[in-house]
Amino acid sequence: METVLLYILGILIIVVGLALSIGLHELGHLIPAKRFGVRVGQYMIGFGPTIFSRIKGETEYGLKAIPLGGYISMSGMYAPAHEGGRGRTATTSMFETLVQDDTKADDDEGRTFFQLPVFKRVIIMLGGPVMNLLIAVVLYTVILCGFGIAQTTTTIGSVSQCVVAASSQSQECTSSDPVAPGVEAGIKPGDRIVSMNGQAIGTWDEATAIIRASAGKSIDIVVDRAGAEVALTATPLLTERYVYDDKGAPVKGADGKQITEEVGFLGIGSAMAIVQQPVTAVLPTIGDRVVGIFAVITQLPQRLVDVAVAAFGPGDRDPNGLIGVVGVGRLAGEITSMSDIPIASRAAGIIEVVASLNIALFVFNLIPLVPLDGGHIAIALIDGIRRFFAKIFKRPEPGPIDATRILPVTLVVTVLLGAMTLLLVYADIVKPITLQ
């Protein structure tokens, strides 16, 4: 029963975290919009039927039934359809793409979005994604500097009893398998490596590099065992190991199989420890996450095909592939219900899920397609470029771009996003990605 309650708690945390992230995203639009004098008719969290709302000043603030989206409705977000006409209002939500004449605001008052200078329009539309980025910065600061992350140490965590090739069908020791050099050398779990061949060892990677390059060669090893230094000698065997990249991901060949290489092997593994990181590690970590999300978006069509093939076929889903809101909730439930993991580690895991969602919202909303924020930014920049060249060549200032001409594209994008959401929901239910 406790496990079930913890599982549900994880899902609820993600729902609340996502709703708050979306609410703050829209607040990132709302604050500069009001600061620049734009009339904002609505600020809503969620979509679907309204379950609560209150009007304060000229803005209606409310909560809708499905807290997985949000929007603000700005006056004159689209320019007039013809010269002398009124600006047309719309919302910042991908689910609210209808455009209509603005009957409440007087364009002559300068309180419409399309009348603002280009830089103010860009600031308003960037406000949402930047808010998600700031949330991610705060959360990753808590994770890295507060909780810390698991890292390898120079302390021995495990010692293999035999040498088994990585590609062997069985990874169990048999009488025909050679004894692991680490065991023969007398290395024990809990030993801390001090030096190898006279070279001081400060990280596990330094020790691994020496071992891998020393197949068939004797290595003088000094370990700290219960406070006393012990001198040992070991000779790594040449064996087959899988190849991993700098981020720990398996390297695969053209045939899709993981590549192996022959390296020196002692049969020792590092003990892991939670290490708090300096604040300087936060931005590089976020940078890596942003690059990763961007790479996923550039491969989105193929990745969606892979999800569909796995969801409707017999194959398994790629654990590093696309995952929807339902899948994220399930993963969060798994994290919180892992009773064999310390509470601090589970809390850090949940926080990282929310932080990753905010990075995804940041990158995804910058795609230059309406109704996403990036589409409105692109329109504002193109509008500014047209005015700039008109001024240089002393031509009449062109009117604002009628962005509703691309409304069919907007509707297509919205339909595709909806279809992607439904596919991921289905895949997360019938073929969920799990941590086990």
PLY file of the C-alpha trace (Angstrom):
ply
format ascii 1.0
element vertex 436
property float x
property float y
property float z
element edge 435
property int vertex1
property int vertex2
end_header
0.00 0.00 0.00
2.83 2.39 0.85
4.46 1.74 -2.52
1.20 2.57 -4.33
0.79 5.81 -2.38
4.40 6.81 -3.14
3.80 6.03 -6.81
0.73 8.27 -6.85
2.67 10.97 -4.99
5.30 10.98 -7.74
2.63 11.48 -10.41
0.99 14.29 -8.44
4.33 16.05 -7.97
4.92 16.00 -11.73
1.39 17.28 -12.48
1.80 20.14 -10.01
5.34 20.85 -11.19
4.23 20.96 -14.83
1.25 23.20 -14.03
3.49 25.61 -12.09
6.06 25.59 -14.88
3.41 26.45 -17.45
1.93 29.09 -15.15
5.32 30.73 -14.74
5.89 30.46 -18.49
2.76 32.47 -19.15
3.73 34.86 -16.36
6.90 35.44 -18.35
4.68 36.73 -21.15
2.24 38.57 -18.88
4.71 40.73 -16.93
6.44 42.40 -19.92
3.13 42.67 -21.81
1.59 44.68 -18.97
4.85 46.59 -18.46
4.68 47.71 -22.11
1.00 48.65 -21.81
-0.58 45.85 -23.86
-4.12 45.02 -22.81
-4.23 41.41 -21.61
-7.75 39.99 -21.54
-7.01 36.59 -20.00
-4.35 34.70 -18.07
-5.30 31.02 -17.92
-3.60 27.90 -16.60
-4.71 24.74 -18.39
-7.20 24.31 -21.19
-10.75 23.01 -21.56
-13.65 24.14 -19.33
-12.91 26.91 -16.83
-13.26 25.73 -13.23
-12.29 29.00 -11.57
-11.66 32.58 -12.67
-11.53 36.07 -11.22
-11.33 39.42 -12.98
-8.78 41.84 -11.61
-8.55 45.12 -13.44
-8.95 44.38 -17.14
-7.59 40.81 -16.95
-9.42 37.58 -16.16
-7.23 35.16 -14.22
-8.36 31.54 -14.11
-7.73 27.82 -13.93
-9.05 25.35 -16.48
-9.86 21.67 -16.12
-6.76 20.16 -17.78
-3.61 21.70 -16.24
-1.31 20.71 -19.13
-1.26 24.01 -20.96
-1.84 27.70 -20.50
-2.10 31.01 -22.31
-2.53 34.75 -22.11
-4.79 36.62 -24.53
-3.20 39.85 -25.77
-4.98 42.62 -27.61
-3.91 43.06 -31.21
-1.53 40.13 -31.26
-2.21 40.01 -35.00
-2.14 43.14 -37.15
-5.29 44.44 -38.93
-6.40 42.52 -42.02
-6.54 45.82 -43.96
-5.27 49.35 -43.51
-7.34 51.27 -40.99
-8.84 48.11 -39.50
-8.59 46.97 -35.90
-5.93 44.70 -34.58
-6.96 41.11 -34.01
-6.58 39.29 -30.76
-5.29 35.75 -30.18
-3.59 33.80 -27.44
-0.14 32.44 -26.76
-1.42 28.86 -26.51
-0.97 26.20 -29.18
-4.48 25.04 -28.33
-6.05 28.46 -28.87
-5.36 29.36 -32.50
-8.51 31.26 -33.43
-8.04 34.90 -34.40
-10.81 37.45 -34.12
-11.32 41.19 -34.37
-10.38 43.04 -31.20
-13.49 44.98 -30.18
-12.37 46.08 -26.73
-9.15 48.00 -27.30
-8.67 51.15 -29.31
-5.62 50.76 -31.56
-5.07 54.51 -31.39
-4.22 54.12 -27.71
-1.16 52.08 -28.65
-2.15 49.22 -26.35
-2.03 46.49 -28.98
0.78 44.00 -29.40
1.37 44.62 -33.12
1.92 48.36 -32.52
4.86 47.81 -30.17
8.45 48.27 -31.35
10.01 45.01 -32.54
12.30 44.66 -29.53
9.35 44.87 -27.12
7.42 42.24 -29.05
10.44 39.95 -28.96
10.88 40.52 -25.22
7.24 39.61 -24.56
7.42 36.40 -26.57
10.84 35.43 -25.19
9.56 35.96 -21.65
7.87 32.56 -21.50
10.76 30.37 -22.69
13.27 32.38 -20.66
11.15 31.81 -17.55
11.38 28.04 -18.16
15.14 28.36 -18.57
15.41 30.24 -15.27
13.34 27.57 -13.53
15.73 24.93 -14.90
18.74 26.93 -13.65
17.27 27.11 -10.14
16.33 23.42 -10.06
19.68 22.21 -11.42
21.45 24.41 -8.89
19.51 22.62 -6.15
20.31 19.22 -7.67
24.02 19.74 -8.36
25.01 22.00 -5.47
22.51 20.85 -2.86
21.98 17.12 -3.37
25.05 16.37 -5.49
25.42 13.68 -8.15
26.78 10.15 -8.13
30.41 9.99 -9.22
33.07 7.34 -9.46
35.77 7.40 -6.79
39.22 5.88 -6.45
37.84 3.42 -3.90
37.28 -0.15 -5.08
33.60 -1.06 -5.00
33.71 -4.53 -6.57
36.25 -7.16 -7.64
35.37 -9.68 -10.37
36.31 -13.31 -9.77
36.98 -14.15 -13.42
37.46 -12.66 -16.90
34.46 -12.97 -19.24
34.32 -11.35 -22.69
31.66 -8.66 -23.02
30.10 -10.41 -26.05
29.90 -13.78 -24.28
26.35 -15.16 -24.05
26.86 -15.94 -20.35
28.39 -13.46 -17.93
28.65 -16.06 -15.15
32.06 -17.45 -14.15
32.86 -21.03 -15.20
35.80 -23.30 -14.43
37.29 -22.56 -17.84
37.33 -18.77 -17.36
40.66 -17.24 -16.28
40.84 -15.77 -12.79
40.57 -11.97 -12.81
43.98 -10.27 -12.32
42.56 -8.07 -9.56
41.75 -11.08 -7.41
45.16 -12.61 -8.06
46.83 -9.35 -7.06
44.97 -9.29 -3.74
42.88 -6.18 -4.42
39.85 -6.01 -2.11
36.61 -3.97 -2.03
37.17 -0.88 0.13
40.78 -0.39 -1.00
41.51 3.14 -2.20
43.96 3.43 -5.08
46.80 5.78 -4.16
49.14 5.34 -7.13
49.93 3.22 -10.18
53.50 2.82 -11.44
54.48 5.72 -9.22
51.82 8.03 -10.67
49.42 9.52 -8.11
45.81 8.61 -8.92
43.22 11.32 -8.29
40.31 10.02 -10.36
38.94 6.67 -11.46
39.40 7.64 -15.12
43.16 8.01 -14.54
43.32 4.49 -13.12
41.18 3.07 -15.94
43.39 4.66 -18.62
46.51 3.02 -17.19
44.83 -0.39 -16.84
43.41 -0.36 -20.38
46.79 0.55 -21.91
48.75 -2.04 -19.91
47.53 -5.43 -21.18
50.21 -8.01 -20.44
52.33 -5.50 -18.53
52.92 -5.51 -14.79
51.51 -2.55 -12.83
52.75 -1.54 -9.40
49.71 -0.48 -7.39
49.62 1.18 -3.99
46.30 1.10 -2.15
45.12 2.55 1.13
43.60 -0.29 3.17
42.11 0.72 6.52
44.55 3.61 6.83
47.69 1.65 5.88
49.35 1.72 2.45
49.70 -1.70 0.80
51.90 -2.34 -2.26
50.47 -4.77 -4.85
51.39 -5.93 -8.33
48.86 -6.79 -11.04
49.07 -7.70 -14.73
45.97 -6.76 -16.77
44.71 -9.36 -19.24
43.73 -8.45 -22.79
39.97 -8.86 -23.04
36.95 -7.63 -24.96
34.97 -4.68 -23.57
32.10 -2.62 -24.94
32.87 0.91 -26.21
31.09 3.91 -24.67
31.27 7.59 -25.63
32.21 10.49 -23.33
28.64 10.65 -21.98
28.47 6.95 -21.16
26.22 6.04 -24.09
27.02 2.80 -25.99
28.73 3.25 -29.37
27.07 1.23 -32.15
28.31 0.23 -35.57
26.57 0.43 -38.94
24.86 -2.89 -38.23
23.28 -1.45 -35.09
25.31 -3.66 -32.76
27.41 -2.24 -29.95
31.10 -1.96 -30.80
33.70 -3.78 -28.72
37.43 -3.25 -28.31
40.30 -5.22 -26.78
41.80 -3.54 -23.72
43.61 -4.36 -20.51
41.36 -5.68 -17.74
41.85 -6.15 -13.99
38.27 -6.86 -12.99
37.82 -4.05 -10.49
34.97 -1.56 -10.26
34.70 1.84 -8.65
32.60 2.64 -5.60
30.14 5.44 -6.28
29.68 8.45 -4.01
27.32 11.44 -4.00
29.45 14.53 -4.57
28.17 18.11 -4.41
29.17 20.11 -7.47
30.38 23.71 -7.72
27.92 26.31 -8.98
30.06 26.61 -12.12
28.79 23.14 -13.15
25.17 24.32 -13.48
25.29 26.20 -16.79
27.41 23.57 -18.62
24.97 20.89 -17.47
22.00 22.90 -18.73
23.89 23.55 -21.97
24.31 19.81 -22.48
20.60 19.25 -21.83
19.60 22.00 -24.29
21.84 20.50 -27.00
20.34 17.09 -26.31
16.74 18.34 -26.62
17.64 20.25 -29.79
19.12 17.08 -31.29
15.90 15.21 -30.48
13.80 17.91 -32.22
15.95 17.79 -35.36
15.31 14.04 -35.51
11.66 14.32 -34.51
10.05 12.69 -37.61
12.24 9.57 -37.39
11.83 9.34 -33.64
8.03 9.53 -33.97
8.17 6.74 -36.56
10.23 4.65 -34.12
7.66 5.26 -31.36
4.78 4.29 -33.68
6.54 1.13 -34.87
7.20 0.06 -31.26
3.71 1.03 -30.02
1.84 -0.86 -32.74
4.37 -3.63 -33.26
6.08 -6.37 -31.25
9.33 -4.48 -30.62
10.32 -2.58 -27.49
10.61 1.19 -27.28
13.98 2.90 -27.21
14.61 3.82 -23.53
16.31 7.00 -24.78
13.51 7.85 -27.20
10.57 10.23 -27.02
8.31 10.11 -24.00
5.03 11.88 -23.31
3.43 13.40 -20.25
1.90 10.07 -19.21
5.30 8.40 -19.48
6.95 11.12 -17.45
4.33 10.66 -14.75
4.95 6.91 -14.68
8.71 7.42 -14.37
8.13 9.86 -11.52
5.94 7.28 -9.81
8.69 4.68 -10.16
11.28 7.04 -8.69
9.24 7.89 -5.60
8.27 4.26 -4.97
11.85 2.89 -4.99
12.15 2.08 -1.31
15.71 0.75 -1.71
16.97 4.19 -2.76
17.61 6.98 -0.21
14.91 9.64 0.03
17.40 12.37 -0.93
18.24 10.55 -4.17
14.56 10.10 -4.99
13.87 13.78 -4.32
16.77 14.76 -6.57
15.42 12.46 -9.28
11.96 14.04 -9.18
13.42 17.55 -9.23
15.53 16.63 -12.24
12.45 15.39 -14.10
10.75 18.76 -13.57
13.96 20.59 -14.55
14.19 18.53 -17.75
10.57 19.34 -18.58
11.37 23.05 -18.30
14.36 22.72 -20.62
12.13 20.89 -23.10
9.55 23.71 -22.85
12.32 26.28 -23.38
13.71 24.65 -26.53
10.38 23.52 -27.97
8.77 26.96 -27.69
11.64 28.56 -29.62
10.81 26.58 -32.78
9.97 29.32 -35.36
6.47 28.07 -36.13
3.22 29.75 -35.11
1.50 29.20 -32.66
4.73 28.58 -30.73
6.53 31.57 -29.22
9.36 31.19 -31.72
6.90 31.74 -34.58
5.75 35.09 -33.16
9.38 36.09 -32.56
10.20 35.26 -36.19
7.27 37.38 -37.42
8.40 40.33 -35.29
11.98 40.06 -36.57
10.88 39.83 -40.20
8.65 42.87 -39.63
11.63 44.76 -38.23
13.88 43.77 -41.14
11.29 44.97 -43.66
11.03 48.34 -41.92
14.82 48.63 -41.69
15.37 48.16 -45.42
12.43 50.44 -46.25
14.13 53.17 -44.20
17.53 52.60 -45.84
16.13 52.76 -49.36
13.80 55.64 -48.40
10.67 53.74 -49.28
7.29 54.14 -47.57
7.22 52.22 -44.31
5.52 48.88 -44.95
2.54 48.01 -42.84
2.73 45.23 -40.27
2.79 41.67 -41.54
-0.61 40.03 -41.72
0.39 36.86 -39.87
-3.09 35.36 -40.26
-2.15 34.50 -43.83
-0.17 31.62 -42.39
-3.10 30.54 -40.23
-3.51 27.35 -42.31
0.09 26.48 -41.43
-0.70 27.25 -37.80
-3.65 24.89 -37.85
-1.54 22.17 -39.49
1.16 22.57 -36.82
-1.48 22.41 -34.09
-2.99 19.24 -35.55
0.44 17.62 -35.86
1.30 18.53 -32.27
-2.00 17.08 -31.13
-1.39 13.88 -33.10
2.10 13.59 -31.61
0.67 14.02 -28.12
-1.94 11.31 -28.69
0.68 8.92 -30.12
2.95 9.39 -27.13
0.07 8.96 -24.68
-0.89 5.68 -26.39
2.72 4.46 -26.48
3.24 5.41 -22.81
0.23 3.27 -21.90
0.77 0.16 -24.05
4.59 0.17 -24.22
5.82 2.28 -21.28
9.47 3.16 -20.77
10.51 2.07 -17.30
13.56 2.48 -15.08
13.79 -1.25 -14.39
0 1
1 2
2 3
3 4
4 5
5 6
6 7
7 8
8 9
9 10
10 11
11 12
12 13
13 14
14 15
15 16
16 17
17 18
18 19
19 20
20 21
21 22
22 23
23 24
24 25
25 26
26 27
27 28
28 29
29 30
30 31
31 32
32 33
33 34
34 35
35 36
36 37
37 38
38 39
39 40
40 41
41 42
42 43
43 44
44 45
45 46
46 47
47 48
48 49
49 50
50 51
51 52
52 53
53 54
54 55
55 56
56 57
57 58
58 59
59 60
60 61
61 62
62 63
63 64
64 65
65 66
66 67
67 68
68 69
69 70
70 71
71 72
72 73
73 74
74 75
75 76
76 77
77 78
78 79
79 80
80 81
81 82
82 83
83 84
84 85
85 86
86 87
87 88
88 89
89 90
90 91
91 92
92 93
93 94
94 95
95 96
96 97
97 98
98 99
99 100
100 101
101 102
102 103
103 104
104 105
105 106
106 107
107 108
108 109
109 110
110 111
111 112
112 113
113 114
114 115
115 116
116 117
117 118
118 119
119 120
120 121
121 122
122 123
123 124
124 125
125 126
126 127
127 128
128 129
129 130
130 131
131 132
132 133
133 134
134 135
135 136
136 137
137 138
138 139
139 140
140 141
141 142
142 143
143 144
144 145
145 146
146 147
147 148
148 149
149 150
150 151
151 152
152 153
153 154
154 155
155 156
156 157
157 158
158 159
159 160
160 161
161 162
162 163
163 164
164 165
165 166
166 167
167 168
168 169
169 170
170 171
171 172
172 173
173 174
174 175
175 176
176 177
177 178
178 179
179 180
180 181
181 182
182 183
183 184
184 185
185 186
186 187
187 188
188 189
189 190
190 191
191 192
192 193
193 194
194 195
195 196
196 197
197 198
198 199
199 200
200 201
201 202
202 203
203 204
204 205
205 206
206 207
207 208
208 209
209 210
210 211
211 212
212 213
213 214
214 215
215 216
216 217
217 218
218 219
219 220
220 221
221 222
222 223
223 224
224 225
225 226
226 227
227 228
228 229
229 230
230 231
231 232
232 233
233 234
234 235
235 236
236 237
237 238
238 239
239 240
240 241
241 242
242 243
243 244
244 245
245 246
246 247
247 248
248 249
249 250
250 251
251 252
252 253
253 254
254 255
255 256
256 257
257 258
258 259
259 260
260 261
261 262
262 263
263 264
264 265
265 266
266 267
267 268
268 269
269 270
270 271
271 272
272 273
273 274
274 275
275 276
276 277
277 278
278 279
279 280
280 281
281 282
282 283
283 284
284 285
285 286
286 287
287 288
288 289
289 290
290 291
291 292
292 293
293 294
294 295
295 296
296 297
297 298
298 299
299 300
300 301
301 302
302 303
303 304
304 305
305 306
306 307
307 308
308 309
309 310
310 311
311 312
312 313
313 314
314 315
315 316
316 317
317 318
318 319
319 320
320 321
321 322
322 323
323 324
324 325
325 326
326 327
327 328
328 329
329 330
330 331
331 332
332 333
333 334
334 335
335 336
336 337
337 338
338 339
339 340
340 341
341 342
342 343
343 344
344 345
345 346
346 347
347 348
348 349
349 350
350 351
351 352
352 353
353 354
354 355
355 356
356 357
357 358
358 359
359 360
360 361
361 362
362 363
363 364
364 365
365 366
366 367
367 368
368 369
369 370
370 371
371 372
372 373
373 374
374 375
375 376
376 377
377 378
378 379
379 380
380 381
381 382
382 383
383 384
384 385
385 386
386 387
387 388
388 389
389 390
390 391
391 392
392 393
393 394
394 395
395 396
396 397
397 398
398 399
399 400
400 401
401 402
402 403
403 404
404 405
405 406
406 407
407 408
408 409
409 410
410 411
411 412
412 413
413 414
414 415
415 416
416 417
417 418
418 419
419 420
420 421
421 422
422 423
423 424
424 425
425 426
426 427
427 428
428 429
429 430
430 431
431 432
432 433
433 434
434 435
